[in-house]
């Protein structure tokens, strides 16, 4: 999955620590040539770096919909949590 490599690259460039915790692929029954990839990423980093990652994620060369963001400050200047998003792609 080439888009996973692109997401990992953007995360590294943004300076965050991350782990892909789940990937679920669902084929659109009405349009069998399309599928949606549901991804959940656990991440840690500064507020600025996490927002940079989200901004870059939304500007990727394929369809991305950020569904949910849950972040908490765990110590001074550091945030952790998860992002759920969907990638729309053709098979």
N, C-alpha and C positions, 0 to 999 in steps of 0.2 A: 504494500500500500504506500505509494509514493507520497500521498498527502500526509501520512503519519511522519515521514522523514521531514517534510516541510514544517509541520507543527513543532517537532522536536528542535529543528534549527532555529525557529523563531523564539522558542523558549530559551534556548542557550544565548541567543543574541540579546534577549531582554534581561538576562542576568538572574533568572529565577531558577529555583530548584523545583523539579516537578516529577510526577509519576503518573502515567496513564493508568487509571484504576479500572476502567471498563470500556469496552467497545462492543456495540451491538449493531448489526447490519440488518436493515429491514427493506425488503424490495417493495416498491410501489405496485400494488396489484393491478391498478388501472393502466399503468405505464411500465411494462416489464423491462424497459431499457434503463430505468432509473432506480436508484436505491438511496436510502438515507442512512448515514452512519452516525449513531449516537455515541458520543465520547464523554467520559468524565475524567477530568485531570485534577489531581491533588497537587497543590503548589504552595511554595513558601518564598517570600522575598519582600523587598521594600514595597511600599505603596506605589511609588513611581515606576518600579520595574514591572510590577504586576499590571498596572494600567497600560504600560507600554506593550506588554504581551497581548493584552486584550485588544488594544488598538490594532496591532499588527495582525492578529488573528482575524479580525473583522475585515481586513483589507486584502486577504489572501486571494489568489487567482481562481478560487472555486467558491461555491455558495456556502456560507457559514451563518448559522443562526445561534447566537448565544442565548440559551434558555434560562439558566440560573447561575448566579454567582453567590457564594457564601464565603465571606472572609471575616476573620477575627484577628485582632492584634494579640500576639502571644507574648511579646516582650518589646521593649522600646524600639520603635522603628521597623519591626518585623511583623509581617502578616502571613497567615496561612489559612487554607481552606480549599474549596473546590470550585470548578467551573464545569457546568454541563453545557454541551453545545451539539449541534447537528451539522453534519457536512452533507450537502446535496451533491450527488455525482451520478454520472452515466456509467453503466456497466461497460 
